[in-house]
Amino acid sequence: MRHEHWRLANDLPGLAAWACLEYYVAPVPGTNDEKPTMNVLPYFTAVSDHAVFRPIGHVTLAQVANMIEQSIELAKARRVRKLLAVITGLDGFPSPTLADRFLMVEEWAAASAGLIKFALVIQPWLMNPERFGILVARNRGFVANVFTLEEDARVWLFAEQKPATSKHRLTPGNRYSMAQ
């Protein structure tokens, strides 16, 4: 795991966060370059076909991001392919900026290595209406989704994924026709 300085993007004003993304992934001289850590084991339960991560407490945004990354790595190490993270028991952190969401999801996708299907349950005030984090996840091959209700997250997590099919097919005489 690489060392990073986890002062998140809301420390920078406005668009400067986007211009300085590299600043956040490189150690900053004179600071503690370790990620803020918390023990995730007490909040992690693995069962036959999935794991549940249900932390509680007063934490920073950086701690939330790191705890979720650690839970993904733990699920991967235990060969569990589905992870439900319910972070509604956490408080003390602000709603992530777009830059925060980008950086967090990028780390989670890397931790997943394409092996974990991930459902995140959050408080409604944390939900980004454009679902920017989900777009970042999909662009990195990370099968993830975010919900405000645990029941909805479970339905999605345990639904069988259907293979992608195209509505267009090659037919003789036409280049493409709509499949009915």
Secondary structure as GFF3:
##gff-version 3
##sequence-region A 1 180
A	DSSP	three_ten_helix	9	11	.	.	.	ID=ss1
A	DSSP	alpha_helix	16	19	.	.	.	ID=ss2
A	DSSP	alpha_helix	21	25	.	.	.	ID=ss3
A	DSSP	three_ten_helix	41	43	.	.	.	ID=ss4
A	DSSP	beta_strand	44	46	.	.	.	ID=ss5
A	DSSP	beta_strand	51	53	.	.	.	ID=ss6
A	DSSP	beta_strand	56	58	.	.	.	ID=ss7
A	DSSP	alpha_helix	61	77	.	.	.	ID=ss8
A	DSSP	beta_strand	82	86	.	.	.	ID=ss9
A	DSSP	beta_strand	89	91	.	.	.	ID=ss10
A	DSSP	alpha_helix	98	112	.	.	.	ID=ss11
A	DSSP	beta_strand	117	121	.	.	.	ID=ss12
A	DSSP	three_ten_helix	124	126	.	.	.	ID=ss13
A	DSSP	alpha_helix	132	139	.	.	.	ID=ss14
A	DSSP	beta_strand	144	147	.	.	.	ID=ss15
A	DSSP	alpha_helix	150	158	.	.	.	ID=ss16
A	DSSP	beta_strand	168	171	.	.	.	ID=ss17
A	DSSP	beta_strand	174	178	.	.	.	ID=ss18
###
